[in-house]
Amino acid sequence: MRRLANALEAAWAKGRTPLLVDATDADGSCSALESFYSYSGHQLLEMEKLVVQVGVTKEKTVEQALAEAREKLILSMKRGYN
């Protein structure tokens, strides 16, 4: 977490969009990265959760998962989230 801000700045300086890949603990508890962004007002797009809901538990269709991801992306763009 200490180097996160520097890594983000370095990516933006290169004209790149940083991709943060977070491995949640096996016990299902929130990681430090997830907690940080949850409390800082950013949008989290949990791709693994969507994959499980579509492919394993069949709770959602692909279209529903895409719509959920699209809504979060649009909200992030409207509000100017990083």
Backbone as XML, in Angstrom:
<?xml version="1.0"?>
<chain id="A" units="angstrom">
  <residue number="1" name="MET">
    <atom name="N" x="0.813" y="-1.181" z="0.000"/>
    <atom name="CA" x="0.000" y="0.000" z="0.000"/>
    <atom name="C" x="0.867" y="1.260" z="0.000"/>
  </residue>
  <residue number="2" name="ARG">
    <atom name="N" x="2.026" y="1.181" z="0.568"/>
    <atom name="CA" x="2.901" y="2.354" z="0.628"/>
    <atom name="C" x="3.338" y="2.806" z="-0.759"/>
  </residue>
  <residue number="3" name="ARG">
    <atom name="N" x="3.526" y="1.879" z="-1.658"/>
    <atom name="CA" x="4.022" y="2.210" z="-2.994"/>
    <atom name="C" x="2.903" y="2.425" z="-4.003"/>
  </residue>
  <residue number="4" name="LEU">
    <atom name="N" x="1.661" y="2.260" z="-3.569"/>
    <atom name="CA" x="0.533" y="2.337" z="-4.494"/>
    <atom name="C" x="0.435" y="3.702" z="-5.170"/>
  </residue>
  <residue number="5" name="ALA">
    <atom name="N" x="0.492" y="4.761" z="-4.397"/>
    <atom name="CA" x="0.355" y="6.110" z="-4.974"/>
    <atom name="C" x="1.439" y="6.382" z="-6.007"/>
  </residue>
  <residue number="6" name="ASN">
    <atom name="N" x="2.671" y="5.978" z="-5.712"/>
    <atom name="CA" x="3.770" y="6.182" z="-6.662"/>
    <atom name="C" x="3.564" y="5.370" z="-7.934"/>
  </residue>
  <residue number="7" name="ALA">
    <atom name="N" x="3.084" y="4.149" z="-7.783"/>
    <atom name="CA" x="2.850" y="3.298" z="-8.950"/>
    <atom name="C" x="1.731" y="3.864" z="-9.824"/>
  </residue>
  <residue number="8" name="LEU">
    <atom name="N" x="0.686" y="4.382" z="-9.195"/>
    <atom name="CA" x="-0.408" y="4.991" z="-9.946"/>
    <atom name="C" x="0.083" y="6.227" z="-10.700"/>
  </residue>
  <residue number="9" name="GLU">
    <atom name="N" x="0.829" y="7.068" z="-10.039"/>
    <atom name="CA" x="1.362" y="8.279" z="-10.673"/>
    <atom name="C" x="2.275" y="7.931" z="-11.845"/>
  </residue>
  <residue number="10" name="ALA">
    <atom name="N" x="3.106" y="6.899" z="-11.677"/>
    <atom name="CA" x="4.013" y="6.494" z="-12.753"/>
    <atom name="C" x="3.231" y="6.006" z="-13.970"/>
  </residue>
  <residue number="11" name="ALA">
    <atom name="N" x="2.158" y="5.270" z="-13.735"/>
    <atom name="CA" x="1.327" y="4.786" z="-14.847"/>
    <atom name="C" x="0.670" y="5.953" z="-15.557"/>
  </residue>
  <residue number="12" name="TRP">
    <atom name="N" x="0.098" y="6.882" z="-14.801"/>
    <atom name="CA" x="-0.572" y="8.036" z="-15.406"/>
    <atom name="C" x="0.421" y="8.911" z="-16.159"/>
  </residue>
  <residue number="13" name="ALA">
    <atom name="N" x="1.648" y="9.045" z="-15.642"/>
    <atom name="CA" x="2.670" y="9.850" z="-16.313"/>
    <atom name="C" x="3.027" y="9.273" z="-17.679"/>
  </residue>
  <residue number="14" name="LYS">
    <atom name="N" x="2.903" y="7.970" z="-17.811"/>
    <atom name="CA" x="3.181" y="7.303" z="-19.090"/>
    <atom name="C" x="1.952" y="7.262" z="-19.998"/>
  </residue>
  <residue number="15" name="GLY">
    <atom name="N" x="0.864" y="7.883" z="-19.557"/>
    <atom name="CA" x="-0.359" y="7.867" z="-20.347"/>
    <atom name="C" x="-1.092" y="6.544" z="-20.286"/>
  </residue>
  <residue number="16" name="ARG">
    <atom name="N" x="-0.836" y="5.778" z="-19.248"/>
    <atom name="CA" x="-1.447" y="4.446" z="-19.094"/>
    <atom name="C" x="-2.521" y="4.472" z="-18.029"/>
  </residue>
  <residue number="17" name="THR">
    <atom name="N" x="-3.433" y="3.523" z="-18.096"/>
    <atom name="CA" x="-4.448" y="3.345" z="-17.068"/>
    <atom name="C" x="-4.018" y="2.181" z="-16.191"/>
  </residue>
  <residue number="18" name="PRO">
    <atom name="N" x="-3.823" y="2.420" z="-14.911"/>
    <atom name="CA" x="-3.391" y="1.326" z="-14.034"/>
    <atom name="C" x="-4.503" y="0.305" z="-13.821"/>
  </residue>
  <residue number="19" name="LEU">
    <atom name="N" x="-4.125" y="-0.941" z="-13.762"/>
    <atom name="CA" x="-5.043" y="-2.033" z="-13.463"/>
    <atom name="C" x="-4.582" y="-2.647" z="-12.149"/>
  </residue>
  <residue number="20" name="LEU">
    <atom name="N" x="-5.433" y="-2.587" z="-11.149"/>
    <atom name="CA" x="-5.094" y="-3.139" z="-9.846"/>
    <atom name="C" x="-5.751" y="-4.501" z="-9.710"/>
  </residue>
  <residue number="21" name="VAL">
    <atom name="N" x="-4.951" y="-5.521" z="-9.589"/>
    <atom name="CA" x="-5.459" y="-6.875" z="-9.434"/>
    <atom name="C" x="-5.253" y="-7.258" z="-7.981"/>
  </residue>
  <residue number="22" name="ASP">
    <atom name="N" x="-6.342" y="-7.581" z="-7.320"/>
    <atom name="CA" x="-6.317" y="-7.834" z="-5.885"/>
    <atom name="C" x="-6.786" y="-9.256" z="-5.612"/>
  </residue>
  <residue number="23" name="ALA">
    <atom name="N" x="-5.970" y="-9.997" z="-4.922"/>
    <atom name="CA" x="-6.330" y="-11.359" z="-4.543"/>
    <atom name="C" x="-6.912" y="-11.328" z="-3.135"/>
  </residue>
  <residue number="24" name="THR">
    <atom name="N" x="-8.225" y="-11.509" z="-3.036"/>
    <atom name="CA" x="-8.876" y="-11.525" z="-1.735"/>
    <atom name="C" x="-8.425" y="-12.760" z="-0.982"/>
  </residue>
  <residue number="25" name="ASP">
    <atom name="N" x="-8.300" y="-12.617" z="0.321"/>
    <atom name="CA" x="-7.857" y="-13.737" z="1.151"/>
    <atom name="C" x="-8.778" y="-14.937" z="0.998"/>
  </residue>
  <residue number="26" name="ALA">
    <atom name="N" x="-8.236" y="-16.114" z="1.228"/>
    <atom name="CA" x="-8.991" y="-17.361" z="1.079"/>
    <atom name="C" x="-10.189" y="-17.423" z="2.020"/>
  </residue>
  <residue number="27" name="ASP">
    <atom name="N" x="-10.096" y="-16.745" z="3.163"/>
    <atom name="CA" x="-11.211" y="-16.779" z="4.112"/>
    <atom name="C" x="-12.328" y="-15.811" z="3.735"/>
  </residue>
  <residue number="28" name="GLY">
    <atom name="N" x="-12.159" y="-15.092" z="2.612"/>
    <atom name="CA" x="-13.198" y="-14.189" z="2.131"/>
    <atom name="C" x="-13.169" y="-12.804" z="2.732"/>
  </residue>
  <residue number="29" name="SER">
    <atom name="N" x="-12.212" y="-12.543" z="3.625"/>
    <atom name="CA" x="-12.141" y="-11.213" z="4.221"/>
    <atom name="C" x="-11.579" y="-10.208" z="3.222"/>
  </residue>
  <residue number="30" name="CYS">
    <atom name="N" x="-11.865" y="-8.954" z="3.453"/>
    <atom name="CA" x="-11.410" y="-7.891" z="2.561"/>
    <atom name="C" x="-9.902" y="-7.692" z="2.695"/>
  </residue>
  <residue number="31" name="SER">
    <atom name="N" x="-9.275" y="-7.451" z="1.575"/>
    <atom name="CA" x="-7.850" y="-7.146" z="1.599"/>
    <atom name="C" x="-7.678" y="-5.669" z="1.923"/>
  </residue>
  <residue number="32" name="ALA">
    <atom name="N" x="-6.455" y="-5.267" z="2.191"/>
    <atom name="CA" x="-6.169" y="-3.868" z="2.491"/>
    <atom name="C" x="-6.528" y="-2.978" z="1.307"/>
  </residue>
  <residue number="33" name="LEU">
    <atom name="N" x="-6.246" y="-3.436" z="0.095"/>
    <atom name="CA" x="-6.547" y="-2.650" z="-1.100"/>
    <atom name="C" x="-8.052" y="-2.458" z="-1.265"/>
  </residue>
  <residue number="34" name="GLU">
    <atom name="N" x="-8.807" y="-3.519" z="-1.092"/>
    <atom name="CA" x="-10.263" y="-3.438" z="-1.223"/>
    <atom name="C" x="-10.852" y="-2.523" z="-0.156"/>
  </residue>
  <residue number="35" name="SER">
    <atom name="N" x="-10.381" y="-2.637" z="1.067"/>
    <atom name="CA" x="-10.869" y="-1.774" z="2.144"/>
    <atom name="C" x="-10.558" y="-0.316" z="1.862"/>
  </residue>
  <residue number="36" name="PHE">
    <atom name="N" x="-9.339" y="-0.048" z="1.408"/>
    <atom name="CA" x="-8.927" y="1.322" z="1.110"/>
    <atom name="C" x="-9.846" y="1.951" z="0.075"/>
  </residue>
  <residue number="37" name="TYR">
    <atom name="N" x="-10.072" y="1.269" z="-1.030"/>
    <atom name="CA" x="-10.897" y="1.842" z="-2.090"/>
    <atom name="C" x="-12.377" y="1.860" z="-1.730"/>
  </residue>
  <residue number="38" name="SER">
    <atom name="N" x="-12.836" y="0.954" z="-0.897"/>
    <atom name="CA" x="-14.234" y="0.976" z="-0.460"/>
    <atom name="C" x="-14.527" y="2.225" z="0.363"/>
  </residue>
  <residue number="39" name="TYR">
    <atom name="N" x="-13.591" y="2.602" z="1.220"/>
    <atom name="CA" x="-13.802" y="3.759" z="2.089"/>
    <atom name="C" x="-13.428" y="5.077" z="1.433"/>
  </residue>
  <residue number="40" name="SER">
    <atom name="N" x="-12.744" y="5.047" z="0.318"/>
    <atom name="CA" x="-12.304" y="6.291" z="-0.315"/>
    <atom name="C" x="-13.290" y="6.797" z="-1.370"/>
  </residue>
  <residue number="41" name="GLY">
    <atom name="N" x="-14.422" y="6.128" z="-1.536"/>
    <atom name="CA" x="-15.440" y="6.595" z="-2.456"/>
    <atom name="C" x="-15.223" y="6.192" z="-3.899"/>
  </residue>
  <residue number="42" name="HIS">
    <atom name="N" x="-14.385" y="5.236" z="-4.159"/>
    <atom name="CA" x="-14.146" y="4.762" z="-5.516"/>
    <atom name="C" x="-15.103" y="3.625" z="-5.846"/>
  </residue>
  <residue number="43" name="GLN">
    <atom name="N" x="-15.238" y="3.342" z="-7.110"/>
    <atom name="CA" x="-16.052" y="2.212" z="-7.553"/>
    <atom name="C" x="-15.170" y="0.979" z="-7.673"/>
  </residue>
  <residue number="44" name="LEU">
    <atom name="N" x="-15.647" y="-0.135" z="-7.154"/>
    <atom name="CA" x="-14.946" y="-1.406" z="-7.298"/>
    <atom name="C" x="-15.719" y="-2.280" z="-8.273"/>
  </residue>
  <residue number="45" name="LEU">
    <atom name="N" x="-15.013" y="-2.842" z="-9.214"/>
    <atom name="CA" x="-15.625" y="-3.775" z="-10.158"/>
    <atom name="C" x="-14.999" y="-5.137" z="-9.878"/>
  </residue>
  <residue number="46" name="GLU">
    <atom name="N" x="-15.756" y="-5.985" z="-9.238"/>
    <atom name="CA" x="-15.268" y="-7.289" z="-8.829"/>
    <atom name="C" x="-15.527" y="-8.308" z="-9.929"/>
  </residue>
  <residue number="47" name="MET">
    <atom name="N" x="-14.550" y="-8.470" z="-10.789"/>
    <atom name="CA" x="-14.708" y="-9.353" z="-11.948"/>
    <atom name="C" x="-14.846" y="-10.814" z="-11.538"/>
  </residue>
  <residue number="48" name="GLU">
    <atom name="N" x="-14.063" y="-11.236" z="-10.553"/>
    <atom name="CA" x="-14.149" y="-12.640" z="-10.135"/>
    <atom name="C" x="-15.550" y="-12.962" z="-9.624"/>
  </residue>
  <residue number="49" name="LYS">
    <atom name="N" x="-16.142" y="-12.022" z="-8.887"/>
    <atom name="CA" x="-17.495" y="-12.218" z="-8.374"/>
    <atom name="C" x="-18.484" y="-12.378" z="-9.533"/>
  </residue>
  <residue number="50" name="LEU">
    <atom name="N" x="-18.341" y="-11.539" z="-10.550"/>
    <atom name="CA" x="-19.232" y="-11.643" z="-11.705"/>
    <atom name="C" x="-19.042" y="-12.958" z="-12.450"/>
  </residue>
  <residue number="51" name="VAL">
    <atom name="N" x="-17.802" y="-13.387" z="-12.575"/>
    <atom name="CA" x="-17.528" y="-14.659" z="-13.254"/>
    <atom name="C" x="-18.189" y="-15.814" z="-12.505"/>
  </residue>
  <residue number="52" name="VAL">
    <atom name="N" x="-18.094" y="-15.814" z="-11.189"/>
    <atom name="CA" x="-18.712" y="-16.872" z="-10.387"/>
    <atom name="C" x="-20.229" y="-16.818" z="-10.516"/>
  </residue>
  <residue number="53" name="GLN">
    <atom name="N" x="-20.796" y="-15.601" z="-10.453"/>
    <atom name="CA" x="-22.246" y="-15.469" z="-10.543"/>
    <atom name="C" x="-22.781" y="-15.912" z="-11.901"/>
  </residue>
  <residue number="54" name="VAL">
    <atom name="N" x="-21.997" y="-15.753" z="-12.945"/>
    <atom name="CA" x="-22.437" y="-16.146" z="-14.288"/>
    <atom name="C" x="-22.132" y="-17.616" z="-14.551"/>
  </residue>
  <residue number="55" name="GLY">
    <atom name="N" x="-20.891" y="-18.021" z="-14.281"/>
    <atom name="CA" x="-20.455" y="-19.344" z="-14.698"/>
    <atom name="C" x="-20.672" y="-20.474" z="-13.718"/>
  </residue>
  <residue number="56" name="VAL">
    <atom name="N" x="-20.659" y="-20.169" z="-12.426"/>
    <atom name="CA" x="-20.733" y="-21.235" z="-11.428"/>
    <atom name="C" x="-22.126" y="-21.330" z="-10.800"/>
  </residue>
  <residue number="57" name="THR">
    <atom name="N" x="-22.561" y="-20.231" z="-10.178"/>
    <atom name="CA" x="-23.834" y="-20.281" z="-9.456"/>
    <atom name="C" x="-25.033" y="-19.971" z="-10.347"/>
  </residue>
  <residue number="58" name="LYS">
    <atom name="N" x="-24.771" y="-19.475" z="-11.555"/>
    <atom name="CA" x="-25.817" y="-19.149" z="-12.527"/>
    <atom name="C" x="-26.838" y="-18.144" z="-11.967"/>
  </residue>
  <residue number="59" name="GLU">
    <atom name="N" x="-26.361" y="-17.229" z="-11.094"/>
    <atom name="CA" x="-27.240" y="-16.207" z="-10.525"/>
    <atom name="C" x="-27.567" y="-15.126" z="-11.544"/>
  </residue>
  <residue number="60" name="LYS">
    <atom name="N" x="-26.668" y="-14.908" z="-12.499"/>
    <atom name="CA" x="-26.847" y="-13.857" z="-13.494"/>
    <atom name="C" x="-26.516" y="-14.395" z="-14.867"/>
  </residue>
  <residue number="61" name="THR">
    <atom name="N" x="-27.104" y="-13.747" z="-15.859"/>
    <atom name="CA" x="-26.719" y="-14.048" z="-17.230"/>
    <atom name="C" x="-25.523" y="-13.167" z="-17.597"/>
  </residue>
  <residue number="62" name="VAL">
    <atom name="N" x="-24.906" y="-13.476" z="-18.714"/>
    <atom name="CA" x="-23.791" y="-12.657" z="-19.185"/>
    <atom name="C" x="-24.260" y="-11.218" z="-19.397"/>
  </residue>
  <residue number="63" name="GLU">
    <atom name="N" x="-25.445" y="-11.063" z="-19.945"/>
    <atom name="CA" x="-25.989" y="-9.736" z="-20.204"/>
    <atom name="C" x="-26.181" y="-8.954" z="-18.909"/>
  </residue>
  <residue number="64" name="GLN">
    <atom name="N" x="-26.658" y="-9.606" z="-17.867"/>
    <atom name="CA" x="-26.851" y="-8.933" z="-16.578"/>
    <atom name="C" x="-25.509" y="-8.519" z="-15.975"/>
  </residue>
  <residue number="65" name="ALA">
    <atom name="N" x="-24.510" y="-9.381" z="-16.070"/>
    <atom name="CA" x="-23.186" y="-9.057" z="-15.537"/>
    <atom name="C" x="-22.564" y="-7.887" z="-16.301"/>
  </residue>
  <residue number="66" name="LEU">
    <atom name="N" x="-22.716" y="-7.893" z="-17.619"/>
    <atom name="CA" x="-22.198" y="-6.783" z="-18.423"/>
    <atom name="C" x="-22.910" y="-5.476" z="-18.086"/>
  </residue>
  <residue number="67" name="ALA">
    <atom name="N" x="-24.216" y="-5.562" z="-17.868"/>
    <atom name="CA" x="-24.985" y="-4.359" z="-17.512"/>
    <atom name="C" x="-24.517" y="-3.807" z="-16.168"/>
  </residue>
  <residue number="68" name="GLU">
    <atom name="N" x="-24.245" y="-4.678" z="-15.207"/>
    <atom name="CA" x="-23.754" y="-4.235" z="-13.897"/>
    <atom name="C" x="-22.389" y="-3.560" z="-14.030"/>
  </residue>
  <residue number="69" name="ALA">
    <atom name="N" x="-21.500" y="-4.177" z="-14.793"/>
    <atom name="CA" x="-20.176" y="-3.602" z="-15.004"/>
    <atom name="C" x="-20.285" y="-2.262" z="-15.733"/>
  </residue>
  <residue number="70" name="ARG">
    <atom name="N" x="-21.160" y="-2.200" z="-16.713"/>
    <atom name="CA" x="-21.363" y="-0.966" z="-17.483"/>
    <atom name="C" x="-21.855" y="0.158" z="-16.582"/>
  </residue>
  <residue number="71" name="GLU">
    <atom name="N" x="-22.807" y="-0.142" z="-15.696"/>
    <atom name="CA" x="-23.341" y="0.875" z="-14.781"/>
    <atom name="C" x="-22.250" y="1.442" z="-13.884"/>
  </residue>
  <residue number="72" name="LYS">
    <atom name="N" x="-21.401" y="0.570" z="-13.350"/>
    <atom name="CA" x="-20.320" y="1.036" z="-12.485"/>
    <atom name="C" x="-19.308" y="1.874" z="-13.261"/>
  </residue>
  <residue number="73" name="LEU">
    <atom name="N" x="-19.008" y="1.465" z="-14.470"/>
    <atom name="CA" x="-18.067" y="2.215" z="-15.298"/>
    <atom name="C" x="-18.623" y="3.598" z="-15.625"/>
  </residue>
  <residue number="74" name="ILE">
    <atom name="N" x="-19.879" y="3.663" z="-16.006"/>
    <atom name="CA" x="-20.488" y="4.944" z="-16.352"/>
    <atom name="C" x="-20.556" y="5.856" z="-15.130"/>
  </residue>
  <residue number="75" name="LEU">
    <atom name="N" x="-20.918" y="5.307" z="-13.983"/>
    <atom name="CA" x="-20.959" y="6.100" z="-12.756"/>
    <atom name="C" x="-19.568" y="6.650" z="-12.424"/>
  </residue>
  <residue number="76" name="SER">
    <atom name="N" x="-18.553" y="5.819" z="-12.589"/>
    <atom name="CA" x="-17.186" y="6.253" z="-12.329"/>
    <atom name="C" x="-16.779" y="7.384" z="-13.256"/>
  </residue>
  <residue number="77" name="MET">
    <atom name="N" x="-17.154" y="7.278" z="-14.507"/>
    <atom name="CA" x="-16.813" y="8.317" z="-15.482"/>
    <atom name="C" x="-17.568" y="9.611" z="-15.178"/>
  </residue>
  <residue number="78" name="LYS">
    <atom name="N" x="-18.845" y="9.507" z="-14.800"/>
    <atom name="CA" x="-19.641" y="10.697" z="-14.493"/>
    <atom name="C" x="-19.097" y="11.446" z="-13.287"/>
  </residue>
  <residue number="79" name="ARG">
    <atom name="N" x="-18.689" y="10.687" z="-12.275"/>
    <atom name="CA" x="-18.227" y="11.304" z="-11.037"/>
    <atom name="C" x="-16.725" y="11.591" z="-11.022"/>
  </residue>
  <residue number="80" name="GLY">
    <atom name="N" x="-16.033" y="11.146" z="-12.051"/>
    <atom name="CA" x="-14.603" y="11.415" z="-12.137"/>
    <atom name="C" x="-13.748" y="10.588" z="-11.200"/>
  </residue>
  <residue number="81" name="TYR">
    <atom name="N" x="-14.225" y="9.375" z="-10.894"/>
    <atom name="CA" x="-13.429" y="8.491" z="-10.031"/>
    <atom name="C" x="-12.196" y="8.022" z="-10.788"/>
  </residue>
  <residue number="82" name="ASN">
    <atom name="N" x="-11.153" y="7.725" z="-10.019"/>
    <atom name="CA" x="-9.935" y="7.153" z="-10.603"/>
    <atom name="C" x="-10.109" y="5.670" z="-10.774"/>
  </residue>
</chain>
